[in-house]
Amino acid sequence: MSKICQITGKKAMVGNNVSHSKRRTKRRFNVNLFTKKFYWVEQDCWISLRISAAGLRTINKMGLDAALKQAASKGYLNA
């Protein structure tokens, strides 16, 4: 499974490690992802999502149903 948040669509970014001598080597900035189960009241079932910390804050702010609808309309949700 790829490192993409199912609510916000955030994915890993690429950047540089910069040493003291300003030598640059490639590195990845990964997303703060974790798997969490939510109870979806409208469907009366448990769902498991792979979300970032920002996605969890979005669910807390908007509610699970509204966040899932928004993610599905933007194409982030693959289910």
Backbone as CSV, one residue per row, in Angstrom:
resi,resn,N_x,N_y,N_z,CA_x,CA_y,CA_z,C_x,C_y,C_z
1,MET,0.842,-1.171,0.000,0.000,0.000,0.000,0.896,1.246,0.000
2,SER,0.572,2.207,-0.837,1.415,3.384,-0.953,1.195,4.343,0.211
3,LYS,2.138,5.234,0.401,2.100,6.170,1.522,1.323,7.417,1.122
4,ILE,-0.008,7.265,1.015,-0.884,8.371,0.645,-2.043,8.411,1.632
5,CYS,-2.369,9.598,2.122,-3.512,9.762,3.021,-4.801,9.625,2.215
6,GLN,-5.744,8.841,2.724,-6.988,8.599,1.997,-7.987,9.737,2.162
7,ILE,-7.744,10.662,3.059,-8.651,11.790,3.260,-8.128,13.054,2.583
8,THR,-6.863,13.379,2.808,-6.318,14.627,2.272,-5.538,14.442,0.972
9,GLY,-5.121,13.217,0.660,-4.353,12.980,-0.550,-2.886,13.341,-0.426
10,LYS,-2.415,13.614,0.785,-1.001,13.956,0.974,-0.133,12.753,0.664
11,LYS,1.022,13.006,0.050,1.974,11.939,-0.244,3.388,12.427,0.040
12,ALA,4.335,11.504,-0.017,5.707,11.824,0.322,6.291,12.815,-0.683
13,MET,7.118,13.727,-0.165,7.791,14.715,-0.998,9.276,14.368,-1.084
14,VAL,9.940,14.916,-2.081,11.363,14.675,-2.270,12.100,15.985,-2.041
15,GLY,13.221,15.885,-1.327,14.028,17.071,-1.063,15.486,16.694,-0.942
16,ASN,16.245,17.552,-0.320,17.677,17.344,-0.178,18.087,17.343,1.282
17,ASN,19.025,16.456,1.626,19.788,16.607,2.859,20.916,17.573,2.532
18,VAL,21.097,18.585,3.337,22.150,19.555,3.091,23.143,19.471,4.237
19,SER,24.377,19.092,3.925,25.406,18.967,4.953,25.972,20.344,5.291
20,HIS,26.879,20.361,6.258,27.508,21.616,6.662,28.307,22.220,5.514
21,SER,28.864,21.362,4.653,29.627,21.854,3.501,28.731,22.132,2.295
22,LYS,27.426,22.136,2.508,26.400,22.426,1.480,26.324,21.360,0.398
23,ARG,26.792,20.153,0.688,26.672,19.049,-0.248,25.257,18.490,-0.135
24,ARG,24.611,18.265,-1.280,23.210,17.856,-1.265,23.051,16.409,-1.716
25,THR,22.264,15.659,-0.948,21.889,14.295,-1.317,20.377,14.186,-1.191
26,LYS,19.787,13.356,-2.029,18.332,13.229,-2.061,17.794,12.550,-0.803
27,ARG,16.611,12.968,-0.394,15.917,12.342,0.725,14.420,12.468,0.503
28,ARG,13.647,11.737,1.321,12.182,11.793,1.228,11.609,12.357,2.510
29,PHE,10.592,13.181,2.370,9.821,13.677,3.503,8.523,12.875,3.513
30,ASN,8.455,11.880,4.392,7.274,11.020,4.447,6.133,11.688,5.203
31,VAL,4.934,11.230,4.936,3.736,11.742,5.582,3.546,11.023,6.922
32,ASN,2.989,11.725,7.893,2.728,11.143,9.206,1.462,10.288,9.115
33,LEU,1.612,9.047,8.600,0.479,8.166,8.335,0.310,7.128,9.428
34,PHE,-0.939,6.774,9.690,-1.252,5.642,10.556,-2.600,5.079,10.157
35,THR,-2.824,3.825,10.503,-4.074,3.142,10.194,-4.999,3.268,11.391
36,LYS,-6.218,3.715,11.131,-7.184,3.924,12.210,-8.542,3.426,11.772
37,LYS,-9.264,2.814,12.711,-10.616,2.337,12.435,-11.625,3.362,12.942
38,PHE,-12.644,3.606,12.125,-13.718,4.540,12.461,-15.043,3.823,12.358
39,TYR,-15.975,4.213,13.205,-17.334,3.692,13.109,-18.144,4.667,12.267
40,TRP,-18.638,4.193,11.130,-19.404,5.014,10.201,-20.878,4.827,10.522
41,VAL,-21.473,5.828,11.155,-22.839,5.719,11.659,-23.841,5.587,10.512
42,GLU,-23.637,6.328,9.428,-24.578,6.314,8.309,-24.674,4.941,7.650
43,GLN,-23.572,4.198,7.594,-23.568,2.865,6.999,-23.637,1.751,8.033
44,ASP,-23.560,2.105,9.323,-23.616,1.159,10.441,-22.531,0.081,10.305
45,CYS,-21.281,0.542,10.088,-20.175,-0.398,9.955,-18.876,0.279,10.388
46,TRP,-17.862,-0.545,10.609,-16.520,-0.058,10.908,-15.722,-0.001,9.616
47,ILE,-14.952,1.069,9.427,-14.071,1.162,8.271,-12.658,1.456,8.765
48,SER,-11.686,0.973,8.030,-10.289,1.191,8.357,-9.701,2.124,7.308
49,LEU,-9.121,3.229,7.764,-8.542,4.211,6.860,-7.070,4.398,7.165
50,ARG,-6.304,4.674,6.158,-4.902,5.039,6.321,-4.816,6.545,6.156
51,ILE,-4.717,7.248,7.290,-4.832,8.697,7.263,-3.627,9.353,7.906
52,SER,-3.428,10.618,7.570,-2.376,11.420,8.177,-2.947,12.143,9.386
53,ALA,-2.085,12.815,10.121,-2.530,13.593,11.275,-3.453,14.725,10.818
54,ALA,-3.161,15.325,9.676,-4.021,16.375,9.139,-5.379,15.805,8.725
55,GLY,-5.396,14.575,8.213,-6.655,13.932,7.861,-7.508,13.644,9.077
56,LEU,-6.868,13.273,10.184,-7.597,13.043,11.426,-8.216,14.333,11.933
57,ARG,-7.485,15.439,11.832,-8.030,16.736,12.231,-9.204,17.134,11.332
58,THR,-9.130,16.802,10.049,-10.227,17.093,9.120,-11.476,16.314,9.508
59,ILE,-11.302,15.041,9.873,-12.443,14.224,10.290,-13.039,14.766,11.582
60,ASN,-12.195,15.179,12.512,-12.701,15.745,13.759,-13.461,17.042,13.521
61,LYS,-13.048,17.805,12.540,-13.672,19.099,12.267,-14.975,18.957,11.467
62,MET,-14.940,18.172,10.385,-16.080,18.079,9.471,-17.030,16.936,9.796
63,GLY,-16.514,15.900,10.416,-17.285,14.677,10.598,-16.852,13.649,9.572
64,LEU,-17.056,12.380,9.910,-16.566,11.298,9.049,-17.287,11.262,7.709
65,ASP,-18.593,11.392,7.712,-19.354,11.277,6.470,-18.994,12.392,5.489
66,ALA,-18.908,13.621,5.973,-18.568,14.754,5.103,-17.137,14.639,4.581
67,ALA,-16.222,14.184,5.423,-14.833,14.036,4.995,-14.701,12.941,3.939
68,LEU,-15.436,11.831,4.104,-15.387,10.752,3.115,-15.988,11.203,1.786
69,LYS,-17.078,11.967,1.827,-17.679,12.469,0.584,-16.737,13.413,-0.142
70,GLN,-16.065,14.284,0.625,-15.129,15.218,0.008,-13.933,14.475,-0.591
71,ALA,-13.420,13.472,0.114,-12.283,12.698,-0.391,-12.670,11.902,-1.634
72,ALA,-13.891,11.361,-1.661,-14.339,10.606,-2.824,-14.524,11.514,-4.033
73,SER,-15.011,12.736,-3.812,-15.212,13.652,-4.937,-13.888,14.117,-5.524
74,LYS,-12.844,14.209,-4.691,-11.540,14.606,-5.180,-10.712,13.434,-5.687
75,GLY,-11.195,12.210,-5.466,-10.521,11.037,-5.983,-9.431,10.474,-5.076
76,TYR,-9.382,10.910,-3.807,-8.362,10.415,-2.883,-8.724,9.061,-2.337
77,LEU,-9.990,8.794,-2.191,-10.455,7.551,-1.594,-10.509,6.481,-2.674
78,ASN,-9.829,5.387,-2.443,-9.774,4.347,-3.473,-10.761,3.223,-3.198
79,ALA,-11.704,3.431,-2.306,-12.683,2.389,-2.001,-14.065,2.776,-2.476
